[in-house]
Structure formats: structure tokens, C-alpha cells
Amino acid sequence: QVQLVESGGGAVQAGGSLRLSCSAAGDTYSRGCMAWFRQAPGKEREGVAVIDFDGSTDYAEFVKGRFTISKDNAKNTLYLQISSAKPEDTAMYYCAADSRACHPSAARRLGPSEYNSWGQGTQVTVSS
């Protein structure tokens, strides 16, 4: 498995921006799928964005046009650029990875069961 460590979380005002990073170590998945999830208190973990080994991306509807997922293979680092932040974006954000390519079904690739490696999370708080 790959070891994942998130960073970059913090507090931001509504409308602001933040960039999250996820460093991967160990058996990095060069042909696999990586994703960002989030979980707010009392809510289920939900998929935010995914990026496949070939760089193709997909987003949850509620972040399209505001969030951007990217990766730097040379640095083994995954990023999530948060723009136009909203208070409802407040959550713990988790990085996830799997050795397989992203599932062709959007519902599956944005679901937590598809991933076998997880980071510890980084908190994002958006104030109004």
C-alpha cells in the first residue's frame, strides 16, 4: 500500500481559496486512481474529485467549476485547489488512492469503497 499524508488545510473566508496537498510514499500507484474525499461532522464521507493515471479527472457536481484536482508524478504529490469556497465546504478532507485505474462508473469512482489507501485528513473551515 501507499502511505498518504495530507497538508494545507486551514481556515478561509467564504469566496477564498486554499490548496491542499497529499504526499505519497511507499508503493506509489503509477497506474492507479487517486481522489479527494471529505467528511463533515454527522455526515457520510463523500467523493469530491478523482484523477486517473492518465490525468483524466472527474468531479462531484457540488464542486464543479470551483475545485481543481491535479498531480505531480515527479513529486508523488496530489493537489486539490479550492476556489470560491463556501461554508458548506467545511469538512475534514482526505486523500485516497488505489492501484487500479479509476472505475468507469462515476458513482463508483467517487465512492470510498474503491480505494484501499487513505490519509489521516486535513481540516478545512470556511467562515461566512
C-alpha positions in Angstrom: 0.0 0.0 0.0 0.9 3.6 -0.4 1.3 6.0 2.6 -0.6 9.2 2.2 -0.1 12.5 4.1 -2.4 15.5 3.6 -1.4 19.1 4.3 -2.6 22.6 3.5 -5.9 22.7 5.4 -6.9 25.7 7.5 -9.4 28.5 7.9 -10.6 30.6 5.0 -13.4 33.1 4.4 -16.2 32.4 2.0 -15.1 33.2 -1.5 -11.5 32.5 -0.7 -9.0 29.9 -1.9 -6.9 27.1 -0.4 -4.7 24.4 -1.9 -4.5 21.0 -0.3 -1.6 18.7 -0.9 -1.2 14.9 -0.4 2.2 13.4 -0.4 2.5 9.7 -1.4 5.3 7.4 -0.2 5.9 3.7 -0.5 4.4 1.7 -3.3 3.0 4.7 -5.3 0.4 3.7 -7.8 1.7 5.0 -11.2 -1.2 3.2 -13.0 -3.8 3.8 -10.3 -6.6 6.2 -9.3 -6.3 9.0 -6.7 -9.1 11.0 -5.2 -10.1 13.6 -2.6 -13.0 12.9 -0.2 -14.4 15.0 2.6 -16.5 14.3 5.7 -18.4 16.9 7.7 -19.5 16.1 11.3 -22.5 13.9 11.3 -22.3 13.3 7.6 -21.1 10.4 5.4 -17.7 10.6 3.6 -18.3 11.9 0.1 -16.2 11.9 -3.0 -15.0 15.4 -4.2 -12.7 14.7 -7.2 -10.7 11.9 -8.8 -7.8 11.8 -11.1 -6.8 8.7 -13.1 -3.3 7.6 -14.0 -3.6 9.2 -17.4 -4.6 12.6 -15.9 -8.3 12.4 -16.7 -10.4 14.0 -13.9 -13.9 13.9 -12.6 -15.7 16.0 -10.0 -18.7 15.8 -7.8 -21.4 18.2 -9.1 -21.3 20.4 -6.0 -17.6 21.4 -6.6 -17.5 21.6 -10.4 -16.1 24.9 -11.6 -14.7 25.6 -8.1 -12.3 22.8 -7.2 -9.4 21.5 -9.3 -7.6 18.2 -8.8 -4.1 17.7 -10.2 -1.0 15.7 -9.5 2.8 16.0 -9.9 4.1 12.5 -10.6 7.7 13.6 -10.2 6.9 14.7 -6.7 4.4 11.9 -5.9 2.0 14.6 -4.8 -1.7 15.1 -5.3 -3.3 18.5 -5.1 -6.8 20.0 -4.6 -7.2 23.7 -5.4 -10.3 25.0 -3.6 -11.6 28.3 -5.0 -14.8 30.3 -4.3 -15.0 28.4 -1.0 -18.4 28.1 0.6 -19.3 27.5 4.3 -20.7 24.1 3.3 -17.2 23.1 2.1 -16.2 22.9 5.8 -15.1 19.3 6.4 -12.1 17.0 7.0 -10.6 16.4 3.6 -9.0 13.0 2.9 -6.7 11.8 0.2 -7.2 8.3 -1.2 -5.5 6.0 -3.7 -5.9 2.6 -5.3 -3.6 0.6 -7.5 -6.3 0.1 -10.1 -7.4 2.7 -12.7 -10.4 4.7 -11.8 -13.7 2.9 -12.1 -15.6 3.7 -15.3 -18.8 4.4 -13.3 -18.8 7.9 -11.9 -20.8 6.7 -8.8 -18.2 4.0 -8.1 -15.1 6.2 -8.6 -16.5 8.8 -6.3 -17.3 6.2 -3.7 -15.0 5.4 -0.8 -15.1 1.6 -1.3 -12.9 1.8 -4.5 -9.8 3.0 -2.6 -7.5 0.9 -0.4 -5.2 3.6 0.9 -6.2 6.7 2.9 -4.5 9.6 4.6 -5.3 10.9 8.0 -7.1 14.0 6.7 -6.7 17.8 6.9 -9.4 20.1 8.2 -10.8 22.9 6.1 -13.0 25.5 7.7 -14.9 28.1 5.7 -16.4 31.0 7.5 -19.2 33.2 6.2 
